């Protein structure tokens, strides 16, 4: 079973000086494996944008620790755009399983980037990407809040859903026209050159696709 940690847990491992090799070996002995995601790397890289030397020092320390995991050959997942592309390809080629991990060449590139960060070297391109992701996430959160506040019936329905019933409610909502539209616009974000009609069709097919990623926790 793959284990994807929230960024706060990566910070906790760093603060407690948990040995990367020992942790990964212990999990593997129990039939599990630790996986590093593109989202984790992005969240940790935000540390560099802190004010003054504190951000640089903390970011360098975090990535020096993270380097211990790539040195121990932790698996790293593809970024969101590559994952969406793989899922779309699974529909076209009727592939039953989606392979979510980086190729060796991409892994070497990701590892080199982490090593640069561990030396306190954050490229301008990476800095711009992190700043763009921050703006994009903030815009997304504002958009969701505005949408819900502008749809009283949806807000009341959501407030009435119990914690136990929430997964089923989400599955139902994502199958509605609004749900498919939202997924289509998310895909369009990564494939802006494709007509929305084609993207919408992909979104419908993705909702019904039998292709799966390996199980994770």
C-alpha positions in Angstrom: 0.0 0.0 0.0 1.3 3.5 -0.9 1.3 6.1 1.8 1.0 9.8 0.8 1.7 12.1 3.8 0.2 15.5 4.3 2.8 18.3 4.2 2.4 18.9 8.0 3.5 15.2 8.5 6.6 15.8 6.4 7.4 18.8 8.7 6.8 16.6 11.7 9.2 14.0 10.5 11.8 16.7 9.9 11.3 18.3 13.3 11.6 14.9 15.0 14.7 13.9 13.0 13.2 10.6 11.9 15.7 8.7 9.9 14.5 8.4 6.2 16.1 5.0 5.5 14.9 3.4 8.7 11.3 4.7 8.2 11.1 3.5 4.6 12.6 0.1 5.5 10.1 -0.3 8.4 7.1 0.5 6.2 8.3 -1.8 3.5 8.6 -4.7 6.0 4.9 -4.1 6.7 4.0 -4.2 3.0 3.7 -0.4 2.6 5.7 2.2 0.9 6.2 6.0 1.4 5.5 8.1 -1.7 6.5 11.7 -2.3 4.1 13.8 -4.3 4.5 16.9 -6.5 2.1 18.7 -4.1 4.5 17.9 -1.1 7.4 19.4 -2.9 5.4 22.5 -3.9 4.2 23.0 -0.3 7.7 22.6 1.2 9.2 25.0 -1.4 6.8 27.7 -0.2 9.0 27.9 2.9 11.6 29.7 0.8 9.3 32.6 0.3 9.3 33.4 4.0 10.6 36.8 5.0 14.3 37.4 5.4 16.9 34.7 6.0 14.5 32.6 8.0 12.7 31.4 4.9 16.0 30.5 3.2 17.4 28.7 6.2 14.2 26.8 7.0 13.7 25.8 3.3 17.3 24.7 3.0 17.0 22.6 6.1 13.7 21.0 5.0 15.0 20.0 1.6 18.3 18.7 3.1 16.1 16.4 5.1 13.9 15.5 2.1 17.0 14.7 0.1 17.5 11.7 2.5 14.4 10.2 1.1 15.3 10.6 -2.5 18.8 9.2 -1.6 16.8 6.2 -0.3 15.0 5.9 -3.6 11.5 7.0 -2.4 9.0 6.8 -5.2 7.7 10.2 -6.6 4.4 10.7 -8.3 3.8 12.7 -11.5 2.5 16.2 -11.3 -1.2 16.9 -11.8 -0.9 17.7 -15.5 1.0 14.5 -16.3 -1.5 12.5 -14.2 -4.5 14.0 -16.0 -2.8 13.2 -19.3 -2.2 9.6 -18.2 -5.9 9.3 -17.2 -7.0 10.7 -20.6 -4.6 8.3 -22.4 -6.1 5.4 -20.4 -9.5 6.2 -22.0 -8.1 6.3 -25.5 -6.0 3.2 -25.2 -8.3 1.3 -22.8 -5.6 0.8 -20.2 -6.8 -0.8 -17.0 -4.1 0.6 -14.7 -2.6 4.1 -14.6 1.0 4.2 -13.6 1.4 7.3 -11.4 5.1 7.4 -10.8 7.9 9.4 -12.5 10.0 7.8 -15.2 13.7 7.4 -14.3 14.7 10.4 -16.3 12.0 12.6 -14.6 13.0 11.1 -11.3 16.6 12.1 -11.8 15.4 15.7 -12.7 13.2 15.8 -9.6 16.0 14.5 -7.4 18.5 17.1 -8.8 15.9 19.9 -8.1 15.6 18.7 -4.5 19.4 18.7 -4.2 19.5 22.3 -5.5 16.9 23.3 -2.9 18.9 21.5 -0.2 21.8 23.9 -1.1 19.5 26.9 -0.8 19.3 27.3 -4.6 15.8 28.1 -5.7 15.7 28.9 -9.4 13.7 31.9 -10.7 11.5 29.5 -12.7 10.7 27.4 -9.6 10.0 30.6 -7.6 7.6 31.8 -10.3 5.9 28.4 -10.3 5.5 28.4 -6.6 4.1 31.9 -6.6 1.7 31.0 -9.4 0.5 27.9 -7.5 -0.2 30.0 -4.5 -2.2 32.5 -6.5 -4.1 29.7 -8.3 -5.0 27.9 -5.0 -6.2 31.1 -3.4 -8.3 31.9 -6.5 -9.8 28.4 -6.4 -10.8 28.7 -2.8 -12.4 32.1 -3.4 -14.2 30.7 -6.4 -15.6 27.8 -4.4 -16.8 30.0 -1.6 -18.4 32.5 -4.0 -20.1 29.6 -5.9 -21.5 28.1 -2.7 -22.6 31.4 -1.3 -24.4 32.2 -4.5 -26.3 28.9 -4.5 -28.4 28.8 -1.3 -30.0 25.5 -2.2 -26.6 23.8 -2.6 -25.4 25.3 0.6 -28.4 24.0 2.5 -28.0 20.6 1.0 -24.3 20.4 1.9 -25.0 21.6 5.5 -27.6 18.7 5.8 -25.1 16.0 4.7 -23.7 14.0 7.6 -20.0 13.1 7.8 -20.9 9.5 7.1 -22.9 10.3 4.0 -20.4 12.8 2.6 -18.5 10.4 0.4 -21.6 9.2 -1.3 -22.9 12.7 -1.7 -19.7 13.8 -3.4 -19.9 10.8 -5.8 -23.4 11.8 -6.7 -22.6 15.5 -7.1 -19.6 14.8 -9.4 -21.9 12.8 -11.7 -24.3 15.8 -12.2 -23.9 18.3 -15.1 -22.3 20.8 -12.7 -19.9 18.2 -11.5 -18.8 17.2 -15.0 -18.5 20.8 -16.0 -16.2 21.5 -13.0 -14.0 18.5 -13.9 -13.9 19.7 -17.5 -12.7 23.1 -16.6 -10.1 21.6 -14.4 -8.8 19.5 -17.3 -9.0 22.6 -19.6 -6.6 24.3 -17.2 -3.9 21.8 -18.2 -4.9 21.4 -21.9 -5.9 24.9 -22.9 -5.3 24.2 -26.6 -8.1 21.6 -26.8 -11.7 22.6 -27.6 -14.0 22.6 -24.5 -16.4 20.2 -26.3 -13.6 17.6 -26.5 -12.6 18.3 -22.9 -16.2 17.9 -21.7 -16.4 14.5 -23.4 -13.2 13.4 -21.7 -14.6 14.5 -18.4 -17.7 12.4 -18.9 -15.6 9.4 -19.9 -13.3 9.9 -16.9 -16.3 9.7 -14.6 -17.1 6.3 -16.0 -13.6 5.0 -16.6 -12.6 1.7 -15.0 -8.9 2.7 -15.0 -7.5 2.9 -11.5 -4.4 4.1 -9.8 -2.6 1.7 -7.4 -4.3 1.7 -4.0 -3.0 4.3 -1.5 -3.6 5.5 2.0 
